[in-house]
Amino acid sequence: MKEIDAIFAVTDALGVHREALVIPLGPASPGRVRKLPSGKLEITVESVRPLDEWLAELPALIAAAQAK
């Protein structure tokens, strides 16, 4: 839950509505953001790198996924 709350802090600041997100419960390496066919953003938490380090990159990952 800590990871999801941290992701919401970033996405809320970017103005991304929470209902536009899909956050799988299991982390992966590498963490990623991709646009699903439904138009929602799937955000998979990074499992290897420290969460704070990965969260610093999250806005850029979201912008790249939204541009596709």
C-alpha positions as CSV (number, residue, x, y, z in Angstrom):
1,M,0.0,0.0,0.0
2,K,2.9,2.3,0.7
3,E,4.0,2.1,-3.0
4,I,0.5,2.8,-4.3
5,D,0.1,5.8,-2.0
6,A,3.4,7.1,-3.3
7,I,2.3,6.6,-6.9
8,F,-0.9,8.4,-6.2
9,A,1.0,11.4,-4.7
10,V,2.9,11.7,-8.0
11,T,-0.1,11.2,-10.3
12,D,-2.4,13.5,-8.3
13,A,0.2,16.2,-8.6
14,L,0.2,15.7,-12.4
15,G,-3.6,15.9,-12.5
16,V,-4.0,12.2,-13.6
17,H,-7.3,10.9,-12.4
18,R,-7.0,7.8,-10.2
19,E,-9.6,6.0,-12.2
20,A,-7.4,6.3,-15.3
21,L,-4.7,4.1,-13.6
22,V,-4.2,0.4,-13.3
23,I,-1.5,-0.6,-10.7
24,P,-0.7,-4.3,-10.6
25,L,-0.2,-5.6,-7.1
26,G,3.1,-7.3,-7.9
27,P,6.3,-5.2,-8.7
28,A,8.6,-6.1,-11.6
29,S,12.0,-5.2,-12.9
30,P,12.1,-2.9,-14.6
31,G,9.2,-0.9,-13.4
32,R,7.2,0.6,-16.2
33,V,4.3,2.7,-17.4
34,R,2.3,1.8,-20.5
35,K,-0.9,2.9,-22.1
36,L,-3.4,0.1,-22.2
37,P,-5.8,-0.4,-25.2
38,S,-8.6,1.0,-22.9
39,G,-6.6,4.3,-22.6
40,K,-5.7,3.7,-19.0
41,L,-2.2,3.9,-17.8
42,E,-0.7,0.7,-16.2
43,I,2.0,1.6,-13.7
44,T,4.1,-1.4,-12.6
45,V,6.2,-0.6,-9.5
46,E,10.0,-1.2,-9.8
47,S,11.1,-4.2,-7.7
48,V,14.9,-3.8,-7.7
49,R,15.7,-0.1,-7.4
50,P,14.7,2.0,-4.4
51,L,11.2,3.3,-4.6
52,D,12.1,7.0,-4.1
53,E,14.6,6.8,-7.0
54,W,12.1,5.2,-9.3
55,L,9.3,7.7,-8.3
56,A,11.6,10.6,-9.4
57,E,11.4,9.2,-12.9
58,L,7.7,8.4,-12.8
59,P,6.5,11.8,-14.3
60,A,8.7,11.3,-17.3
61,L,7.6,7.7,-17.7
62,I,3.9,8.9,-17.6
63,A,4.5,11.6,-20.1
64,A,6.2,9.2,-22.5
65,A,3.3,6.7,-22.2
66,Q,0.7,9.4,-22.7
67,A,2.5,10.6,-25.9
68,K,2.0,7.2,-27.5
